[in-house]
């Protein structure tokens, strides 16, 4: 079974990471902030983006792919 690529979702997630990286870089380079202070600003959105990325990836992969799920399904089919 082939897993379909969700290119639009992948592009949006990558755009989110790139945006946070650019904001962090702009605050450190142009804003004159220290890296620690800039990280404190982007820490919340970064953690939310990581959590959202994990949730999206979990939901995009259909059930029934991989040897673990095949074992679970075959156990359920036994009377």
C-alpha positions as a printed Julia matrix, in Angstrom:
79×3 Matrix{Float64}:
   0.0     0.0    0.0
   1.33    3.4   -0.96
   1.05    6.37   1.42
  -0.16    9.47  -0.44
   1.86   12.66  -0.08
  -0.11   15.63   1.21
   2.01   18.3   -0.46
  -0.2    21.2    0.59
  -0.03   20.23   4.28
   3.72   19.64   4.04
   4.22   23.07   2.46
   2.18   24.78   5.18
   4.1    23.07   8.0
   7.45   23.91   6.38
   6.27   27.51   5.91
   5.47   27.7    9.62
   8.95   26.53  10.63
  10.62   28.86   8.13
   8.55   31.79   9.39
   9.55   31.16  13.01
  13.18   30.81  11.97
  13.02   34.13  10.09
  11.36   35.88  13.04
  14.0    34.5   15.4
  16.8    35.56  13.04
  15.35   39.03  12.58
  15.05   39.57  16.33
  18.63   38.47  16.97
  20.24   40.15  13.98
  18.26   43.36  13.39
  16.51   43.64  16.72
  19.66   43.44  18.79
  18.18   40.83  21.16
  20.17   38.03  22.68
  19.44   34.51  21.48
  17.98   33.62  24.87
  15.54   36.55  24.81
  14.52   35.84  21.21
  13.95   32.17  22.04
  11.67   33.16  24.91
   9.55   35.09  22.38
   9.25   32.22  19.85
   9.2    29.34  22.35
   5.4    29.18  22.68
   4.61   29.25  18.95
   7.45   26.82  18.26
   6.14   24.27  20.76
   2.62   24.67  19.34
   3.95   24.15  15.82
   5.82   21.0   16.87
   2.74   19.6   18.59
   0.52   20.47  15.65
   2.96   18.9   13.22
   2.93   15.66  15.2
  -0.87   15.66  15.37
  -1.19   16.31  11.64
   1.3    13.6   10.73
  -0.52   11.1   12.95
  -3.85   11.92  11.28
  -2.51   11.88   7.72
  -1.2     8.32   7.82
  -4.16    5.95   7.44
  -4.59    3.0    9.78
  -3.63   -0.39   8.46
  -0.13    0.5    7.28
   2.82   -1.34   8.73
   3.37   -4.72  10.34
   2.18   -3.62  13.8
  -1.26   -2.6   12.6
  -1.63   -5.76  10.5
  -1.04   -7.82  13.61
  -3.67   -5.85  15.54
  -6.24   -6.22  12.75
  -5.62   -9.95  12.36
  -6.1   -10.43  16.11
  -9.45   -8.68  15.93
 -10.64  -10.88  13.07
 -10.19  -14.12  15.04
 -13.47  -15.38  16.58
